[in-house]
Amino acid sequence: MKQTDLLLADAETAAPPAGWLHIDGVSKRFGDAVVLDRIDLPVRRGEFLCLLGPSGCGKTTLLRVIAGLEAQDGGTVVMGGRDIGALPPAQRDYGIVFQSYALFPNLTVAQNVAYGLKLPRRERAARVEQLLQMVELDGRQEQYPAQLSGGQQQRVALARAMATSPSLLLLDEPLSALDARVRDSLRQELKALQRRLGVTAIMVTHDQEEALALADTIAVMSAGRIEQVGTPEQVYREPASRFVAGFIGCANWLPVRQDEEGVVRSGDLSFGRSLPTGVPVATAFCRPEDIRVEPHWSAGGSMTMAIVERVDFLGGVRRAVLSLAADRDALLTVDVSRNDPGYPLLVPGGRVPVSIAPHAVRYFIDGAA
Ligand SMILES: Nc1ncnc2c1ncn2[C@@H]1O[C@H](COP(=O)(O)OP(=O)(O)OP(=O)(O)O)[C@@H](O)[C@H]1O
């Protein structure tokens, strides 16, 4: 996070919990490019952590460093008190699932799952059966990967990753090759399985919805650095930087100024919170659901008039883009549900009064990234 990109209100995010897996000061360069820049990340035992960020921010490289598939240039990786940072992958006690299922096409499902299991034959067969039951693929032992759907192949990959009961499960975009419906159901199953087994999971994804739905903790990355570590609610509601606010969900930004009476305003809108001493201007941030389309104008309330520019039907809500009547360049995105009084007023070209839930607003200092 840049120094200037300082949150003015409620700047605190949850203090990182004591870790079981400690990633401390991990750096990685490829040629001249710094891909990981002194990453610190504690991961609790049993936690489901998502590494979330845009393409190229270093998520996969960090996962590969934890796996020992890539050697870090600096920093340490300590798991359960054991420094694993220089150990070969086989000695690190993890299972891994990749985006491309990475199954052996010439081996059956059972052989794929058993690969790497060093057990006597009978025990191995029993373990494979147990693992296939776990991913609800019992009865498919003798089939080949090409006979399975993408979702089924990924379940086999998951069973194989868990075959040796590792303490850590590493997942590199495991759901992104699947179609939306399969992805959603496998997402829920993955979470339920991780909970049931109590295995610590680290998953790379660029899909914010997936991270919000699955993770106990999200580490948001940008350009080789960690921008914020927090629960899904924290990173969504209390983003620590403009980058996080803009990357996760939809963000509204309004310039604000504190007047002589100490009231923070943006046009006709006034906000409950004041700015710190010596900071007369800032940018207010809120989410689409924090803006209310009011059924009636009321003088004296903190309302402003807006013009409905566009309305999209998103199923549960109407998402509208509004421009402020006082400044047509200032756009707000609002989500209005069917039961809200403002719902029928959302007609393109219409004028509507809007207000913003004062405590939902957060301020960022202007000039930030
Ligand atoms: N083996 C490599 N040699 C050179 N550059 C690499 C190598 N692996 C990754 N990079 C570069 O490092 C940067 C980070 O890559 P990485 O795969 O970790 O990003 P990512 O956040 O996982 O992105 P994506 O979601 O697109 O996979 C990228 O600019 C990438 O081109």
The ligand as an SDF file (V2000), in Angstrom:
LIG
                    3D

 31 33  0  0  0  0  0  0  0  0999 V2000
    9.0060  -18.7870  -14.7860 N   0  0  0  0  0  0  0  0  0  0  0  0
    8.8470  -17.4910  -15.0340 C   0  0  0  0  0  0  0  0  0  0  0  0
    9.7740  -16.7860  -15.7140 N   0  0  0  0  0  0  0  0  0  0  0  0
    9.6170  -15.4690  -15.9250 C   0  0  0  0  0  0  0  0  0  0  0  0
    8.5710  -14.7310  -15.5120 N   0  0  0  0  0  0  0  0  0  0  0  0
    7.6160  -15.3830  -14.8280 C   0  0  0  0  0  0  0  0  0  0  0  0
    7.6970  -16.7710  -14.5470 C   0  0  0  0  0  0  0  0  0  0  0  0
    6.5890  -17.1400  -13.8480 N   0  0  0  0  0  0  0  0  0  0  0  0
    5.8570  -16.0190  -13.7040 C   0  0  0  0  0  0  0  0  0  0  0  0
    6.4730  -14.9580  -14.2870 N   0  0  0  0  0  0  0  0  0  0  0  0
    5.9730  -13.5860  -14.2890 C   0  0  0  0  0  0  0  0  0  0  0  0
    5.7610  -13.2000  -12.9490 O   0  0  0  0  0  0  0  0  0  0  0  0
    4.5980  -12.4030  -12.8230 C   0  0  0  0  0  0  0  0  0  0  0  0
    3.6540  -13.0270  -11.8120 C   0  0  0  0  0  0  0  0  0  0  0  0
    3.1700  -14.2510  -12.3570 O   0  0  0  0  0  0  0  0  0  0  0  0
    2.1250  -15.1530  -11.5680 P   0  0  0  0  0  0  0  0  0  0  0  0
    1.8210  -16.3210  -12.4230 O   0  0  0  0  0  0  0  0  0  0  0  0
    2.6190  -15.4070  -10.2030 O   0  0  0  0  0  0  0  0  0  0  0  0
    0.8730  -14.1730  -11.5010 O   0  0  0  0  0  0  0  0  0  0  0  0
   -0.6080  -14.4740  -11.1160 P   0  0  0  0  0  0  0  0  0  0  0  0
   -1.0330  -13.4020  -10.1840 O   0  0  0  0  0  0  0  0  0  0  0  0
   -0.7590  -15.8760  -10.6370 O   0  0  0  0  0  0  0  0  0  0  0  0
   -1.3420  -14.2610  -12.4970 O   0  0  0  0  0  0  0  0  0  0  0  0
   -2.4050  -15.1730  -13.2780 P   0  0  0  0  0  0  0  0  0  0  0  0
   -3.6950  -15.0250  -12.5380 O   0  0  0  0  0  0  0  0  0  0  0  0
   -2.4460  -14.5620  -14.6460 O   0  0  0  0  0  0  0  0  0  0  0  0
   -1.8590  -16.5690  -13.2590 O   0  0  0  0  0  0  0  0  0  0  0  0
    4.0280  -12.2760  -14.2260 C   0  0  0  0  0  0  0  0  0  0  0  0
    4.4480  -11.0510  -14.7580 O   0  0  0  0  0  0  0  0  0  0  0  0
    4.6230  -13.4380  -14.9530 C   0  0  0  0  0  0  0  0  0  0  0  0
    4.7580  -13.1550  -16.3270 O   0  0  0  0  0  0  0  0  0  0  0  0
  1  2  1  0
  2  3  1  0
  2  7  2  0
  3  4  2  0
  4  5  1  0
  5  6  2  0
  6  7  1  0
  6 10  1  0
  7  8  1  0
  8  9  2  0
  9 10  1  0
 10 11  1  0
 11 12  1  0
 11 30  1  0
 12 13  1  0
 13 14  1  0
 13 28  1  0
 14 15  1  0
 15 16  1  0
 16 17  2  0
 16 18  1  0
 16 19  1  0
 19 20  1  0
 20 21  2  0
 20 22  1  0
 20 23  1  0
 23 24  1  0
 24 25  2  0
 24 26  1  0
 24 27  1  0
 28 29  1  0
 28 30  1  0
 30 31  1  0
M  END
$$$$
